[in-house]
Amino acid sequence: MKLNKTLILSIITVLLFFTYILSFNSHFTKTDSSVKIQTELVNEKNINRITKFQFRQGNASLYLIKTDDFWVIKTDEESKVAIPADTQKVEAFIKNLTQMRTIRKLSEKITDFNNYGFEDYTTIFLRYYLEDDAFSELTFGGQDFALSTRYLMVPSKALVYELDDSLDKYLDLSVQNWSEPTIISQNVAGKFDETDVQRITVSEKNKEQPVALLYNLSVNEYYTKVSKLLSLRHGGIGESIASDTPELVLKMELGNKKWITLNFFESTEENEFIVISQYYSELLNKKYSFTSKISLWTYNSIKEIIL
């Protein structure tokens, strides 16, 4: 009788142990038995119809807005302040969204949603708009234990899916992640290099006459200076101008009837300058304006190049 009790207790212990293991690995068992689906997150027929993306995470927002043949970034849709986005990265993002992929359906229960990382402070909401202002949403939750997959919810269907991590590099609301890094945009002005810049004139505050950079320089010296200017980077969107009068104005004339004007202002932030960049195309009769910020070191580097 004593032996039987010991045997029964042993069996119960083993059963409890396996029950614990199964409950601890509940996500694994659900994933393993879930339904696989071949689908696109965004219909491929809409690849050229997308006009805007809105990312939201907690209180932070970021907008990617298509403007003619390039994209711009805003942190507030109603703001007039914007900078050029990295158009190639945006196009790669769209291509990723519209490619066929395998996803797994994990849950249809609303009570399970938080188990997959759909809390307000971590969830990333993505809304994309088409030409007719129609929009759809995708909601990205947490990752699996191995950080190799991410959970996805489609609000219109109230379903949770699991997909690979190929979209993770795009789920970042920082301006630096999406912006074209250089102060002078190649996306807005069109691809060009130092040999396409025919003339640069510089106007300093309290100086009567602008100075042309080309004077007293050999061709190679001129191209070297222009190349350095084209490689300099900004630090994101700029807003806080301390004075309405620019400290420095740089005007760049290209050979394709385009002009670029950079206006440098003191910032209300210490060791920072604000750059208002204006792009004008004579052939298209279009003008664009963007506002970025640069460090004091970058501003001094520009002065060393052009003055």
N, C-alpha and C positions, 0 to 999 in steps of 0.2 A: 504493500500500500504506500509505504514511504517512497519507494522507487517510482511509482506511478505519479506521485505528486511532484517529484523532482523533474520527471520527464515532461509533465504538463507545463511546469514553470519554465522549463527550457524552451519548449515550443512557443509559449507566449512571448518570451523574451526575444526570440528570433523573429517572430511575426511583427512585434513592435519595432524592432530594429529596421526591418525592411520597409515598414510603413513610414518610418521617419525618413529614410533615404529617399523614398518616392516623393514624399511631400517636399523635401528639401530641393529636389530636382524637378519641381513641377513644371517650370518653364521648359526644361529639356524634353520632358515627356510630351508636353503639349506641342512643341515645335516638331518633334519627331513624328507625331501622328497627324500633323496639320495638313491642310489641303494646299498643294502647290498650284500656282496660277501663273501663266505667261501673259504679261500685260505691259503696257506703257503707262507711266505715271501721268503723262500729258500726251494727248492724241497727236500723232505725227503730222496730221493735216493742219495742226495749229502752229507748227514750228515757225512760220513766218508771220503769224497773226498776233503774236504776243507783243504787247506794247508796254507792259509795266509789271514789275514784281514788288510785292510788299513783304518784308520780313518783319516779324515781331517776336520778341522774347522778353517777358516781363514788361518793364516800362520802356524798353529800347525799341526803336523802329529804324528800318533802313529801306529806302526806295530805289529801285533801278528803273529808270524811265527812258524809253527809246525816243531819241530826237533825231529826225532825219535818218542818217545811216550810222549813227553812233548812239551810245548810251551814257546817261549822266546819273549821278548819285545825289540823293537828298536824304537828310535825316528827318525832315519835316516836309510833307508833300506840299503844304501851302507856302513854304519859304521860297524866296527867290534865289537863295544861296545854294549853289550846286558846284560839283566838280566832275570832270569827265571820268567815266568808268573804264575799266579795262575791257574793251569790246570783245576781244578774243576770248576772255574768260567767261563773259556773259553768254557768248555764243556756244562755248563748250558746255556750259551749264544747261542751256536749252537742249542741246543735243543729247546730253545725259538723261534729261527728264523724258525725252521722247523716244529713247531707244527701248527695244523689247528686253524685258528682264523677267527673272523668276522671283516671285514673292510667295510668302506663305501666309495663309489666313490663320490667325491664332485665336481670336476671341470675338464673340458677338455680345458679350455681357458688359454693360456699362460699369458694373461694379468692379470689373477687372482692369479698367483703363489705367488707374494709378499704379497698378503692379508693373506696368510697362514704361513708367517714367513720364506720364502725361500730367505732371504737376505744373502749375502756372509759372513758377520761376525757372524751370528748366526747359519746358516745352518751346519748340520753335514753330511758329505759325507761318506758313507761306501761302500767299494769295497771288495768283497771276491773272492778269487782265488781257482780254482780246480787243481787237479793233472796235467792236461794237459795245465796249464797256462791260460785256459779260465777264464774270470771273468765277474761278474755282479755287478751292483751298485744299492744302495738304498740311497735316500736323505731324511733326516729328517728335517722338518721345526719346526714351533712353536707349542705351545700347545693351547688348547681351554681356554675360560675364567675361567673355573673351575679347570684347570690344571689336568684333568682326562683323556684326550686323546691327541694324538699328530698327526700332519699332516705328511704325507708321500708322496713322489713323486718317481715314477719309471721313470728315464730319458729315457729309451728306448721306453716308451709308452706315455710320456708327459701327465700323468694323476695325479691328486691329490686325495689322499685317507685320511681317518681318521681311526686311530686304537687306541686300549687301551694303557695305560701307562706302561705296563709290561716290555717294553724294555728300559725305561728311565734310570734305574740304570746302564745300560751298555753304555749309550751314554755319556761317560766321557773319555776324552783323557789324563787324568793324569796318570802317570806311577804308582803312588801309588794305584790307583783304580784297576789296572790289575795285579800288580806284586805279587809274593809270598813274604810275608812280612819279613820272617826271612833271616838272612845273609847266613845261611847254608840251602841249598835247599833240601827239602824232595822229590820234584818232579823229580829232576835230579838224585839224589843218590838213590832214592827209599825210601819207608817208613821205618824208623828205629827210635829207641830211644836210650837213654843213655846206656842201657845194650848191645847194638850191637857194641859199640865203644870199640875196644880192646886196643887201644894204642893211646896216643897223645904225640907228641914231639914238643917242642917249641925252636925256634932259635931267639936270639936277635941280633940286629945290634952290631957289634964290640965284640961279644962274640964268643969264639972259638968253644965251644961244645954245641950241643942242649941239652935241658933238657926234661926228660920224666915226664909227669904230674902224672903218676900212682905211682911213687916212694914216699915213706913216707906217703901214704894216705891209709885209710881203704877203703874197697869196697864202703860203703855208702857215704863216703866223696867224693870219685872219681865220683860216679854216680850223686851226687848233683851238682858238678862242671860242669860235662858234660851237664846235664840237663839245667843249666843256660846258657851255651854256645849255645845250640840248640834253646833257646827261644829268643835270642837277635835279634833285627830288624835293617834293613838298612834304608837309607833315600832316596832311588831311584838310578838311574843310575849315576855312577861316571866317570869322564873323566880327570880332571886336576891334574895329578901327578906332585909333585914338584921335586922328585928325583927318579932315576932309581933303587936305592938300598932300599929294604924294611926295615922298622924299626923293623918288627916282622914277623916271619913265623910260622904258626901253621899247623902241619900235623896230620891228623886224619885217623886212619886205622880202617876200618870196618871188620866185620867177614865174609863178602860175597865177598872178594877179590876186594874191592873198597877202594880208597883213596880219601881224600878231603884235599886240601892244600889251606890255606888262607894266602895271602901275603898282609901285611898292609903297605901302603905308606903314607907319608905326602902329603897333598893336597895343591894346590896353594890357596885354599880358607881357610880363618881363621876358627879355631875350627872345622876342618873337616879332616877326613882321607879317603883314597881310599882303597878299598879291592878288590884284584883280586882273585877270587875263581876258583880253578881248580878241576875238578872231573875226576877221571880215573877209568875205569873198566878193570881189568885184564882179566876177562872172555870174555868180548866183544871187548877188545882191542880198546876202544874208550876213547877220552879225550875231555872235554868241558871246556870252560873258560868264565867267566862273570866278569863284573866290576860294583861294587856298591860303594856307599858312606855311611859313618857313622859319627856320631857326635864325638867330642872329649870325651864327657861323655861316650859314648858306648865303645870307644877305651880304655879308662881308666878302665872301668868295665871289659873288656876282660883281661887286664893285671892283675887286682886284682884276677881274677879267676884262671889264669894259671901260674902266677909267684909267 
